[in-house]
Amino acid sequence: MEKKTYHNLHPQSMCPAFGGLRVLSRIEGARVCLVADQGCLYGLTFVSHFYAARRSIVSPELMNVQISGGTMIDDVRATIDEIASDPSVTFIPVVSTCVAETAGIPEELLPERAGNARVALVRLPAFQIKTHPEAKDVTVANLLKRFGDFDAPKHRKSLVLIGEIFPVDAMATGSVLQRIGVESVISIPAGDLDDYVEAARAGACAVLHPFYEKTAELLRERGMRIVSGNPVGAGATGEWIKRVGEALDLDRTRVREVAEEEKARAAGVVAKFDGVSGAVIVAGYEGNELPVVRLLLEAGLDVPYASTSIARTPLGEEDHQLLSMLGTEIRYRKYLEEDMQAVEEYEPDLVIGTTSLDSFAKERGIPAIYYTNNISARPLFFAAGAGTVLGMVAGLLGRKEAFRKMKEYFTLP
């Protein structure tokens, strides 16, 4: 049969502004002023309420007459004043999208304060920022640059964690870090602006997801040591703990002991899945897909293809080299059609992908689950995370015959 050719038409990422809104709308006391046209306002309001914090977004609702008539900045200032009339609002992030950026929105004409609120412009145009994970990076870097107290004395044994992680992962990470002598941990994106103030005073920064490039570079320029990687799987868990210890100059003996303990725990969990086999395709748009692939490979599964919406980055290069060496084809800035072609080419036993790809796989009798709701909504770090993810994957692979039977049942003769 002749191989089907797909054309790359559909990049799989939401509007990047969503990533920024996800970060900003979760900050206590924040109310977003969204400078966008009506279509963007509708779409971004919907996804923000659905995925983010269910908080109101206020907007001047740009129309052609405002843009061409030169009243845009006046309308934005009036909207800021309207938001600031509520005394409970303490932070007004002004999110500027494509239309506003194309028309030109001068930051110097915006107030730094309005009422009880601090005001900050965050530029998130899709023509400049390609994906919503990378927009999180732009937003976090912007907040750190604006509010971070970089001139204050450093807390030498304090660590900043950068990346949205499952709450159980945050608890487990905090427990391990405390055991090696870390005195305080600040996680960003954060729900309090004060955390951004304090983050600038930390002794080191652990970047848990590879797309936080601008944030890492900002902190590196300000003299902070950067720790890459994350505690996913046995080998990476031990190495990550050692890197944190070195970055903060903690007691080497204690760090080594904890690193070996956690590595052994994770290895013990991974070993329980030695009998599980199958080919899995991982294709998400969260930007944290490669560590998941690393864990699956460590458990002995075959991952012939993996894709992500973000670009290849120096922070993720270690995973890239390892996965490539182990035979995984990796696609960055992927398209839906590339993922579909991979499903047809590799005929996997399980797809962990986007909703569109999952539908495509299920039509072929292949078990498929939504990456965001099934991976990003579960623990991933240390032994507990490995057990959760591998247990789910093993269960799905064990039921793959049921999907085949359903396809046969619903296929017309």
Contacts in CASP RR format, 6 or more apart in sequence:
PFRMAT RR
TARGET T0000
AUTHOR 0000-0000-0000
METHOD contacts of the structure
MODEL  1
MEKKTYHNLHPQSMCPAFGGLRVLSRIEGARVCLVADQGCLYGLTFVSHF
YAARRSIVSPELMNVQISGGTMIDDVRATIDEIASDPSVTFIPVVSTCVA
ETAGIPEELLPERAGNARVALVRLPAFQIKTHPEAKDVTVANLLKRFGDF
DAPKHRKSLVLIGEIFPVDAMATGSVLQRIGVESVISIPAGDLDDYVEAA
RAGACAVLHPFYEKTAELLRERGMRIVSGNPVGAGATGEWIKRVGEALDL
DRTRVREVAEEEKARAAGVVAKFDGVSGAVIVAGYEGNELPVVRLLLEAG
LDVPYASTSIARTPLGEEDHQLLSMLGTEIRYRKYLEEDMQAVEEYEPDL
VIGTTSLDSFAKERGIPAIYYTNNISARPLFFAAGAGTVLGMVAGLLGRK
EAFRKMKEYFTLP
4 341 0 8 1.000
4 344 0 8 1.000
6 337 0 8 1.000
6 338 0 8 1.000
6 340 0 8 1.000
6 341 0 8 1.000
7 337 0 8 1.000
8 335 0 8 1.000
8 337 0 8 1.000
8 338 0 8 1.000
9 335 0 8 1.000
9 336 0 8 1.000
9 337 0 8 1.000
10 335 0 8 1.000
10 336 0 8 1.000
10 337 0 8 1.000
10 356 0 8 1.000
11 130 0 8 1.000
11 309 0 8 1.000
11 333 0 8 1.000
11 334 0 8 1.000
11 335 0 8 1.000
11 336 0 8 1.000
12 284 0 8 1.000
12 285 0 8 1.000
12 309 0 8 1.000
12 334 0 8 1.000
12 335 0 8 1.000
12 336 0 8 1.000
12 339 0 8 1.000
12 354 0 8 1.000
12 356 0 8 1.000
13 130 0 8 1.000
13 131 0 8 1.000
13 132 0 8 1.000
13 133 0 8 1.000
13 285 0 8 1.000
13 309 0 8 1.000
14 47 0 8 1.000
14 132 0 8 1.000
14 285 0 8 1.000
15 40 0 8 1.000
15 43 0 8 1.000
15 44 0 8 1.000
15 47 0 8 1.000
15 97 0 8 1.000
15 126 0 8 1.000
15 132 0 8 1.000
16 124 0 8 1.000
16 125 0 8 1.000
16 126 0 8 1.000
16 129 0 8 1.000
16 130 0 8 1.000
16 131 0 8 1.000
16 132 0 8 1.000
16 134 0 8 1.000
16 135 0 8 1.000
17 34 0 8 1.000
17 36 0 8 1.000
17 40 0 8 1.000
17 44 0 8 1.000
17 95 0 8 1.000
17 97 0 8 1.000
17 124 0 8 1.000
17 126 0 8 1.000
17 132 0 8 1.000
17 135 0 8 1.000
18 44 0 8 1.000
18 47 0 8 1.000
18 48 0 8 1.000
18 51 0 8 1.000
18 52 0 8 1.000
18 132 0 8 1.000
18 135 0 8 1.000
19 124 0 8 1.000
19 132 0 8 1.000
19 133 0 8 1.000
19 135 0 8 1.000
19 136 0 8 1.000
19 139 0 8 1.000
20 95 0 8 1.000
20 122 0 8 1.000
20 124 0 8 1.000
20 132 0 8 1.000
20 135 0 8 1.000
20 136 0 8 1.000
20 138 0 8 1.000
20 139 0 8 1.000
21 32 0 8 1.000
21 34 0 8 1.000
21 44 0 8 1.000
21 48 0 8 1.000
21 52 0 8 1.000
21 57 0 8 1.000
21 95 0 8 1.000
22 48 0 8 1.000
22 51 0 8 1.000
22 52 0 8 1.000
22 53 0 8 1.000
22 132 0 8 1.000
22 136 0 8 1.000
22 189 0 8 1.000
23 136 0 8 1.000
23 139 0 8 1.000
23 140 0 8 1.000
23 143 0 8 1.000
23 189 0 8 1.000
24 30 0 8 1.000
24 32 0 8 1.000
24 93 0 8 1.000
24 95 0 8 1.000
24 122 0 8 1.000
24 139 0 8 1.000
25 32 0 8 1.000
25 48 0 8 1.000
25 52 0 8 1.000
25 53 0 8 1.000
25 55 0 8 1.000
25 57 0 8 1.000
26 52 0 8 1.000
26 53 0 8 1.000
26 189 0 8 1.000
26 191 0 8 1.000
27 91 0 8 1.000
27 93 0 8 1.000
27 190 0 8 1.000
27 191 0 8 1.000
27 192 0 8 1.000
27 193 0 8 1.000
28 90 0 8 1.000
28 191 0 8 1.000
28 192 0 8 1.000
28 193 0 8 1.000
29 88 0 8 1.000
29 89 0 8 1.000
29 90 0 8 1.000
29 91 0 8 1.000
30 55 0 8 1.000
30 89 0 8 1.000
30 90 0 8 1.000
30 91 0 8 1.000
30 92 0 8 1.000
30 93 0 8 1.000
31 55 0 8 1.000
31 56 0 8 1.000
31 57 0 8 1.000
31 58 0 8 1.000
31 83 0 8 1.000
31 86 0 8 1.000
31 89 0 8 1.000
31 91 0 8 1.000
31 92 0 8 1.000
31 117 0 8 1.000
32 55 0 8 1.000
32 57 0 8 1.000
32 58 0 8 1.000
32 92 0 8 1.000
32 93 0 8 1.000
32 94 0 8 1.000
32 95 0 8 1.000
33 58 0 8 1.000
33 59 0 8 1.000
33 60 0 8 1.000
33 76 0 8 1.000
33 79 0 8 1.000
33 80 0 8 1.000
33 83 0 8 1.000
33 92 0 8 1.000
33 93 0 8 1.000
33 94 0 8 1.000
33 95 0 8 1.000
34 40 0 8 1.000
34 41 0 8 1.000
34 44 0 8 1.000
34 45 0 8 1.000
34 57 0 8 1.000
34 58 0 8 1.000
34 59 0 8 1.000
34 95 0 8 1.000
34 97 0 8 1.000
35 59 0 8 1.000
35 60 0 8 1.000
35 62 0 8 1.000
35 72 0 8 1.000
35 76 0 8 1.000
35 94 0 8 1.000
35 95 0 8 1.000
35 96 0 8 1.000
35 97 0 8 1.000
35 100 0 8 1.000
35 105 0 8 1.000
36 44 0 8 1.000
36 59 0 8 1.000
36 62 0 8 1.000
36 95 0 8 1.000
36 97 0 8 1.000
36 98 0 8 1.000
36 99 0 8 1.000
36 100 0 8 1.000
37 61 0 8 1.000
37 62 0 8 1.000
37 63 0 8 1.000
37 97 0 8 1.000
37 99 0 8 1.000
38 61 0 8 1.000
38 62 0 8 1.000
38 63 0 8 1.000
40 97 0 8 1.000
40 98 0 8 1.000
40 99 0 8 1.000
41 57 0 8 1.000
41 59 0 8 1.000
41 61 0 8 1.000
44 57 0 8 1.000
44 97 0 8 1.000
45 57 0 8 1.000
48 55 0 8 1.000
48 57 0 8 1.000
58 79 0 8 1.000
58 82 0 8 1.000
58 83 0 8 1.000
59 79 0 8 1.000
60 66 0 8 1.000
60 72 0 8 1.000
60 75 0 8 1.000
60 76 0 8 1.000
60 78 0 8 1.000
60 79 0 8 1.000
62 72 0 8 1.000
62 75 0 8 1.000
62 99 0 8 1.000
62 100 0 8 1.000
62 103 0 8 1.000
66 72 0 8 1.000
66 75 0 8 1.000
67 99 0 8 1.000
67 103 0 8 1.000
72 100 0 8 1.000
72 103 0 8 1.000
72 104 0 8 1.000
72 105 0 8 1.000
73 105 0 8 1.000
73 106 0 8 1.000
73 109 0 8 1.000
73 110 0 8 1.000
76 94 0 8 1.000
76 105 0 8 1.000
76 110 0 8 1.000
77 109 0 8 1.000
77 110 0 8 1.000
77 111 0 8 1.000
80 92 0 8 1.000
80 94 0 8 1.000
80 110 0 8 1.000
80 111 0 8 1.000
80 114 0 8 1.000
80 119 0 8 1.000
81 114 0 8 1.000
83 89 0 8 1.000
83 92 0 8 1.000
83 114 0 8 1.000
83 117 0 8 1.000
84 92 0 8 1.000
84 114 0 8 1.000
84 115 0 8 1.000
84 116 0 8 1.000
84 117 0 8 1.000
85 115 0 8 1.000
87 115 0 8 1.000
87 116 0 8 1.000
89 116 0 8 1.000
89 117 0 8 1.000
90 116 0 8 1.000
90 117 0 8 1.000
90 118 0 8 1.000
90 193 0 8 1.000
91 117 0 8 1.000
91 118 0 8 1.000
91 120 0 8 1.000
91 193 0 8 1.000
92 114 0 8 1.000
92 117 0 8 1.000
92 118 0 8 1.000
92 119 0 8 1.000
92 120 0 8 1.000
93 119 0 8 1.000
93 120 0 8 1.000
93 121 0 8 1.000
93 122 0 8 1.000
94 110 0 8 1.000
94 119 0 8 1.000
94 120 0 8 1.000
94 121 0 8 1.000
94 122 0 8 1.000
95 122 0 8 1.000
95 124 0 8 1.000
96 105 0 8 1.000
96 121 0 8 1.000
96 122 0 8 1.000
96 123 0 8 1.000
96 124 0 8 1.000
96 125 0 8 1.000
97 124 0 8 1.000
97 125 0 8 1.000
97 126 0 8 1.000
98 125 0 8 1.000
98 126 0 8 1.000
98 127 0 8 1.000
101 123 0 8 1.000
101 125 0 8 1.000
101 127 0 8 1.000
101 128 0 8 1.000
102 125 0 8 1.000
102 127 0 8 1.000
105 121 0 8 1.000
105 123 0 8 1.000
107 121 0 8 1.000
110 119 0 8 1.000
110 121 0 8 1.000
111 119 0 8 1.000
112 118 0 8 1.000
112 119 0 8 1.000
113 119 0 8 1.000
118 147 0 8 1.000
118 193 0 8 1.000
120 142 0 8 1.000
120 143 0 8 1.000
120 146 0 8 1.000
120 147 0 8 1.000
122 138 0 8 1.000
122 139 0 8 1.000
122 142 0 8 1.000
123 138 0 8 1.000
124 135 0 8 1.000
124 138 0 8 1.000
124 139 0 8 1.000
129 135 0 8 1.000
129 138 0 8 1.000
130 309 0 8 1.000
130 310 0 8 1.000
130 311 0 8 1.000
130 333 0 8 1.000
131 211 0 8 1.000
131 285 0 8 1.000
131 287 0 8 1.000
131 309 0 8 1.000
131 310 0 8 1.000
131 333 0 8 1.000
132 285 0 8 1.000
133 209 0 8 1.000
133 211 0 8 1.000
133 285 0 8 1.000
133 286 0 8 1.000
133 287 0 8 1.000
133 309 0 8 1.000
133 310 0 8 1.000
134 211 0 8 1.000
134 310 0 8 1.000
134 311 0 8 1.000
136 163 0 8 1.000
136 164 0 8 1.000
136 189 0 8 1.000
136 211 0 8 1.000
136 212 0 8 1.000
137 211 0 8 1.000
137 212 0 8 1.000
137 213 0 8 1.000
137 214 0 8 1.000
137 215 0 8 1.000
138 214 0 8 1.000
139 189 0 8 1.000
140 162 0 8 1.000
140 188 0 8 1.000
140 189 0 8 1.000
140 212 0 8 1.000
140 215 0 8 1.000
141 214 0 8 1.000
141 215 0 8 1.000
141 217 0 8 1.000
141 218 0 8 1.000
143 188 0 8 1.000
143 193 0 8 1.000
143 196 0 8 1.000
144 188 0 8 1.000
144 196 0 8 1.000
144 199 0 8 1.000
144 200 0 8 1.000
144 215 0 8 1.000
144 218 0 8 1.000
144 219 0 8 1.000
145 218 0 8 1.000
147 193 0 8 1.000
147 196 0 8 1.000
147 197 0 8 1.000
148 196 0 8 1.000
148 197 0 8 1.000
148 199 0 8 1.000
148 200 0 8 1.000
149 197 0 8 1.000
149 198 0 8 1.000
149 200 0 8 1.000
149 201 0 8 1.000
150 200 0 8 1.000
150 201 0 8 1.000
150 222 0 8 1.000
152 200 0 8 1.000
152 201 0 8 1.000
153 201 0 8 1.000
154 201 0 8 1.000
154 202 0 8 1.000
154 203 0 8 1.000
155 183 0 8 1.000
155 184 0 8 1.000
155 201 0 8 1.000
155 202 0 8 1.000
155 203 0 8 1.000
156 203 0 8 1.000
156 248 0 8 1.000
156 249 0 8 1.000
157 181 0 8 1.000
157 182 0 8 1.000
157 183 0 8 1.000
157 184 0 8 1.000
157 203 0 8 1.000
157 248 0 8 1.000
157 250 0 8 1.000
158 182 0 8 1.000
158 183 0 8 1.000
158 184 0 8 1.000
158 185 0 8 1.000
158 186 0 8 1.000
158 198 0 8 1.000
158 201 0 8 1.000
158 202 0 8 1.000
158 203 0 8 1.000
159 177 0 8 1.000
159 182 0 8 1.000
159 184 0 8 1.000
159 185 0 8 1.000
159 186 0 8 1.000
159 202 0 8 1.000
159 203 0 8 1.000
159 204 0 8 1.000
159 205 0 8 1.000
159 206 0 8 1.000
159 244 0 8 1.000
159 247 0 8 1.000
159 248 0 8 1.000
160 185 0 8 1.000
160 186 0 8 1.000
160 187 0 8 1.000
160 188 0 8 1.000
160 199 0 8 1.000
160 202 0 8 1.000
160 203 0 8 1.000
160 204 0 8 1.000
160 205 0 8 1.000
160 206 0 8 1.000
160 219 0 8 1.000
160 224 0 8 1.000
161 170 0 8 1.000
161 173 0 8 1.000
161 185 0 8 1.000
161 186 0 8 1.000
161 187 0 8 1.000
161 188 0 8 1.000
161 205 0 8 1.000
161 206 0 8 1.000
161 208 0 8 1.000
162 187 0 8 1.000
162 188 0 8 1.000
162 205 0 8 1.000
162 206 0 8 1.000
162 207 0 8 1.000
162 208 0 8 1.000
162 209 0 8 1.000
162 212 0 8 1.000
162 215 0 8 1.000
162 216 0 8 1.000
163 187 0 8 1.000
163 188 0 8 1.000
163 189 0 8 1.000
163 207 0 8 1.000
163 208 0 8 1.000
163 209 0 8 1.000
163 212 0 8 1.000
164 189 0 8 1.000
164 209 0 8 1.000
164 376 0 8 1.000
165 173 0 8 1.000
165 187 0 8 1.000
165 208 0 8 1.000
165 380 0 8 1.000
165 381 0 8 1.000
166 376 0 8 1.000
166 377 0 8 1.000
166 378 0 8 1.000
166 379 0 8 1.000
166 380 0 8 1.000
168 379 0 8 1.000
168 384 0 8 1.000
168 385 0 8 1.000
169 379 0 8 1.000
169 380 0 8 1.000
169 381 0 8 1.000
169 382 0 8 1.000
169 385 0 8 1.000
170 187 0 8 1.000
172 379 0 8 1.000
172 381 0 8 1.000
172 382 0 8 1.000
172 384 0 8 1.000
172 385 0 8 1.000
173 185 0 8 1.000
173 231 0 8 1.000
173 381 0 8 1.000
173 382 0 8 1.000
174 182 0 8 1.000
174 185 0 8 1.000
176 231 0 8 1.000
176 241 0 8 1.000
176 258 0 8 1.000
176 262 0 8 1.000
176 382 0 8 1.000
177 185 0 8 1.000
177 244 0 8 1.000
179 254 0 8 1.000
179 258 0 8 1.000
180 241 0 8 1.000
180 244 0 8 1.000
180 245 0 8 1.000
180 250 0 8 1.000
180 251 0 8 1.000
180 254 0 8 1.000
180 255 0 8 1.000
180 258 0 8 1.000
180 259 0 8 1.000
181 250 0 8 1.000
181 251 0 8 1.000
181 254 0 8 1.000
182 244 0 8 1.000
182 248 0 8 1.000
182 250 0 8 1.000
184 202 0 8 1.000
186 195 0 8 1.000
186 198 0 8 1.000
186 199 0 8 1.000
186 202 0 8 1.000
187 195 0 8 1.000
188 195 0 8 1.000
188 196 0 8 1.000
188 199 0 8 1.000
190 196 0 8 1.000
190 199 0 8 1.000
199 205 0 8 1.000
200 219 0 8 1.000
200 222 0 8 1.000
202 224 0 8 1.000
203 224 0 8 1.000
203 225 0 8 1.000
203 247 0 8 1.000
203 248 0 8 1.000
204 224 0 8 1.000
204 225 0 8 1.000
204 226 0 8 1.000
204 227 0 8 1.000
204 244 0 8 1.000
204 247 0 8 1.000
204 248 0 8 1.000
205 216 0 8 1.000
205 219 0 8 1.000
205 224 0 8 1.000
205 225 0 8 1.000
205 226 0 8 1.000
205 227 0 8 1.000
206 227 0 8 1.000
206 229 0 8 1.000
206 230 0 8 1.000
206 240 0 8 1.000
206 243 0 8 1.000
206 244 0 8 1.000
206 247 0 8 1.000
207 215 0 8 1.000
207 216 0 8 1.000
207 226 0 8 1.000
207 227 0 8 1.000
207 228 0 8 1.000
207 229 0 8 1.000
207 315 0 8 1.000
208 229 0 8 1.000
208 230 0 8 1.000
208 288 0 8 1.000
209 230 0 8 1.000
209 287 0 8 1.000
209 288 0 8 1.000
210 228 0 8 1.000
210 229 0 8 1.000
210 287 0 8 1.000
210 288 0 8 1.000
210 290 0 8 1.000
210 310 0 8 1.000
210 313 0 8 1.000
210 315 0 8 1.000
210 316 0 8 1.000
210 319 0 8 1.000
211 287 0 8 1.000
211 310 0 8 1.000
211 311 0 8 1.000
211 313 0 8 1.000
211 315 0 8 1.000
212 315 0 8 1.000
213 313 0 8 1.000
213 314 0 8 1.000
213 315 0 8 1.000
216 226 0 8 1.000
216 315 0 8 1.000
219 226 0 8 1.000
220 226 0 8 1.000
225 247 0 8 1.000
225 248 0 8 1.000
226 247 0 8 1.000
227 240 0 8 1.000
227 243 0 8 1.000
227 244 0 8 1.000
227 247 0 8 1.000
228 243 0 8 1.000
228 315 0 8 1.000
228 316 0 8 1.000
228 318 0 8 1.000
229 236 0 8 1.000
229 240 0 8 1.000
229 243 0 8 1.000
229 291 0 8 1.000
229 315 0 8 1.000
229 316 0 8 1.000
229 318 0 8 1.000
229 319 0 8 1.000
230 236 0 8 1.000
230 240 0 8 1.000
230 291 0 8 1.000
230 381 0 8 1.000
231 237 0 8 1.000
231 238 0 8 1.000
231 240 0 8 1.000
231 241 0 8 1.000
231 262 0 8 1.000
231 266 0 8 1.000
231 381 0 8 1.000
231 382 0 8 1.000
232 291 0 8 1.000
232 292 0 8 1.000
232 294 0 8 1.000
232 295 0 8 1.000
232 380 0 8 1.000
232 381 0 8 1.000
232 385 0 8 1.000
232 386 0 8 1.000
233 266 0 8 1.000
233 270 0 8 1.000
233 294 0 8 1.000
233 295 0 8 1.000
233 298 0 8 1.000
233 386 0 8 1.000
234 263 0 8 1.000
234 264 0 8 1.000
234 266 0 8 1.000
234 267 0 8 1.000
234 268 0 8 1.000
234 270 0 8 1.000
234 298 0 8 1.000
234 386 0 8 1.000
235 263 0 8 1.000
235 266 0 8 1.000
235 267 0 8 1.000
235 298 0 8 1.000
236 291 0 8 1.000
236 294 0 8 1.000
237 259 0 8 1.000
237 262 0 8 1.000
237 263 0 8 1.000
237 266 0 8 1.000
237 381 0 8 1.000
237 382 0 8 1.000
237 383 0 8 1.000
238 259 0 8 1.000
238 260 0 8 1.000
238 262 0 8 1.000
238 263 0 8 1.000
239 259 0 8 1.000
241 255 0 8 1.000
241 258 0 8 1.000
241 259 0 8 1.000
241 262 0 8 1.000
242 255 0 8 1.000
242 256 0 8 1.000
242 259 0 8 1.000
244 250 0 8 1.000
244 255 0 8 1.000
245 252 0 8 1.000
245 255 0 8 1.000
246 255 0 8 1.000
262 382 0 8 1.000
262 383 0 8 1.000
265 382 0 8 1.000
265 383 0 8 1.000
266 382 0 8 1.000
266 383 0 8 1.000
266 386 0 8 1.000
268 383 0 8 1.000
269 383 0 8 1.000
269 386 0 8 1.000
269 387 0 8 1.000
269 390 0 8 1.000
270 295 0 8 1.000
270 298 0 8 1.000
270 299 0 8 1.000
270 386 0 8 1.000
270 387 0 8 1.000
270 390 0 8 1.000
272 387 0 8 1.000
272 390 0 8 1.000
273 299 0 8 1.000
273 300 0 8 1.000
273 387 0 8 1.000
273 390 0 8 1.000
273 391 0 8 1.000
273 394 0 8 1.000
274 299 0 8 1.000
274 300 0 8 1.000
276 299 0 8 1.000
276 300 0 8 1.000
276 301 0 8 1.000
276 390 0 8 1.000
276 393 0 8 1.000
276 394 0 8 1.000
276 397 0 8 1.000
277 300 0 8 1.000
277 301 0 8 1.000
277 302 0 8 1.000
277 397 0 8 1.000
278 301 0 8 1.000
278 302 0 8 1.000
278 348 0 8 1.000
278 349 0 8 1.000
278 350 0 8 1.000
278 397 0 8 1.000
279 301 0 8 1.000
279 302 0 8 1.000
279 303 0 8 1.000
279 304 0 8 1.000
279 346 0 8 1.000
279 347 0 8 1.000
279 348 0 8 1.000
279 349 0 8 1.000
279 350 0 8 1.000
280 296 0 8 1.000
280 301 0 8 1.000
280 302 0 8 1.000
280 303 0 8 1.000
280 348 0 8 1.000
280 349 0 8 1.000
280 350 0 8 1.000
280 351 0 8 1.000
280 352 0 8 1.000
280 393 0 8 1.000
280 397 0 8 1.000
281 303 0 8 1.000
281 304 0 8 1.000
281 305 0 8 1.000
281 306 0 8 1.000
281 339 0 8 1.000
281 342 0 8 1.000
281 343 0 8 1.000
281 346 0 8 1.000
281 348 0 8 1.000
281 350 0 8 1.000
281 351 0 8 1.000
281 352 0 8 1.000
281 353 0 8 1.000
282 289 0 8 1.000
282 292 0 8 1.000
282 293 0 8 1.000
282 296 0 8 1.000
282 303 0 8 1.000
282 305 0 8 1.000
282 306 0 8 1.000
282 307 0 8 1.000
282 352 0 8 1.000
282 353 0 8 1.000
282 371 0 8 1.000
283 289 0 8 1.000
283 305 0 8 1.000
283 306 0 8 1.000
283 307 0 8 1.000
283 308 0 8 1.000
283 334 0 8 1.000
283 339 0 8 1.000
283 342 0 8 1.000
283 351 0 8 1.000
283 352 0 8 1.000
283 353 0 8 1.000
283 354 0 8 1.000
283 357 0 8 1.000
283 371 0 8 1.000
284 307 0 8 1.000
284 308 0 8 1.000
284 309 0 8 1.000
284 352 0 8 1.000
284 353 0 8 1.000
284 354 0 8 1.000
284 371 0 8 1.000
284 372 0 8 1.000
285 308 0 8 1.000
285 309 0 8 1.000
285 354 0 8 1.000
285 371 0 8 1.000
285 372 0 8 1.000
286 308 0 8 1.000
286 309 0 8 1.000
286 371 0 8 1.000
286 372 0 8 1.000
286 375 0 8 1.000
286 376 0 8 1.000
287 308 0 8 1.000
287 309 0 8 1.000
287 310 0 8 1.000
288 376 0 8 1.000
289 306 0 8 1.000
289 307 0 8 1.000
289 308 0 8 1.000
289 371 0 8 1.000
290 306 0 8 1.000
290 308 0 8 1.000
290 316 0 8 1.000
290 319 0 8 1.000
290 320 0 8 1.000
290 323 0 8 1.000
290 330 0 8 1.000
291 319 0 8 1.000
291 380 0 8 1.000
292 352 0 8 1.000
292 375 0 8 1.000
292 380 0 8 1.000
292 389 0 8 1.000
293 303 0 8 1.000
293 306 0 8 1.000
293 319 0 8 1.000
293 323 0 8 1.000
293 328 0 8 1.000
294 319 0 8 1.000
294 322 0 8 1.000
294 323 0 8 1.000
295 380 0 8 1.000
295 386 0 8 1.000
295 389 0 8 1.000
295 390 0 8 1.000
296 303 0 8 1.000
296 390 0 8 1.000
296 393 0 8 1.000
297 303 0 8 1.000
297 323 0 8 1.000
297 326 0 8 1.000
297 328 0 8 1.000
299 386 0 8 1.000
299 390 0 8 1.000
301 393 0 8 1.000
303 323 0 8 1.000
303 328 0 8 1.000
304 327 0 8 1.000
304 328 0 8 1.000
304 329 0 8 1.000
304 342 0 8 1.000
304 346 0 8 1.000
304 348 0 8 1.000
305 328 0 8 1.000
305 329 0 8 1.000
305 331 0 8 1.000
305 339 0 8 1.000
305 342 0 8 1.000
305 345 0 8 1.000
305 346 0 8 1.000
305 348 0 8 1.000
306 323 0 8 1.000
306 328 0 8 1.000
306 329 0 8 1.000
306 330 0 8 1.000
306 331 0 8 1.000
307 330 0 8 1.000
307 331 0 8 1.000
307 332 0 8 1.000
307 334 0 8 1.000
307 338 0 8 1.000
307 339 0 8 1.000
307 342 0 8 1.000
308 330 0 8 1.000
308 331 0 8 1.000
308 332 0 8 1.000
308 334 0 8 1.000
309 333 0 8 1.000
309 334 0 8 1.000
310 332 0 8 1.000
310 333 0 8 1.000
311 332 0 8 1.000
311 333 0 8 1.000
312 320 0 8 1.000
312 332 0 8 1.000
320 330 0 8 1.000
323 330 0 8 1.000
324 330 0 8 1.000
329 342 0 8 1.000
331 338 0 8 1.000
331 339 0 8 1.000
331 342 0 8 1.000
336 354 0 8 1.000
336 356 0 8 1.000
336 357 0 8 1.000
339 353 0 8 1.000
339 354 0 8 1.000
339 357 0 8 1.000
339 360 0 8 1.000
340 357 0 8 1.000
340 360 0 8 1.000
343 351 0 8 1.000
343 357 0 8 1.000
343 360 0 8 1.000
343 361 0 8 1.000
343 364 0 8 1.000
343 366 0 8 1.000
347 366 0 8 1.000
348 361 0 8 1.000
348 366 0 8 1.000
349 366 0 8 1.000
349 367 0 8 1.000
349 397 0 8 1.000
349 400 0 8 1.000
350 366 0 8 1.000
350 367 0 8 1.000
350 368 0 8 1.000
350 369 0 8 1.000
350 393 0 8 1.000
350 396 0 8 1.000
350 397 0 8 1.000
350 400 0 8 1.000
351 357 0 8 1.000
351 358 0 8 1.000
351 361 0 8 1.000
351 366 0 8 1.000
351 367 0 8 1.000
351 368 0 8 1.000
351 369 0 8 1.000
352 368 0 8 1.000
352 369 0 8 1.000
352 371 0 8 1.000
352 374 0 8 1.000
352 375 0 8 1.000
352 393 0 8 1.000
353 368 0 8 1.000
353 369 0 8 1.000
353 370 0 8 1.000
353 371 0 8 1.000
354 370 0 8 1.000
354 371 0 8 1.000
355 370 0 8 1.000
357 368 0 8 1.000
358 368 0 8 1.000
358 369 0 8 1.000
358 370 0 8 1.000
359 368 0 8 1.000
361 367 0 8 1.000
361 368 0 8 1.000
362 368 0 8 1.000
362 403 0 8 1.000
363 407 0 8 1.000
364 407 0 8 1.000
365 403 0 8 1.000
365 404 0 8 1.000
365 406 0 8 1.000
365 407 0 8 1.000
366 400 0 8 1.000
366 403 0 8 1.000
367 396 0 8 1.000
367 397 0 8 1.000
367 399 0 8 1.000
367 400 0 8 1.000
367 403 0 8 1.000
369 396 0 8 1.000
374 392 0 8 1.000
375 389 0 8 1.000
378 385 0 8 1.000
378 388 0 8 1.000
378 389 0 8 1.000
378 392 0 8 1.000
379 385 0 8 1.000
379 388 0 8 1.000
379 389 0 8 1.000
380 386 0 8 1.000
380 388 0 8 1.000
380 389 0 8 1.000
END
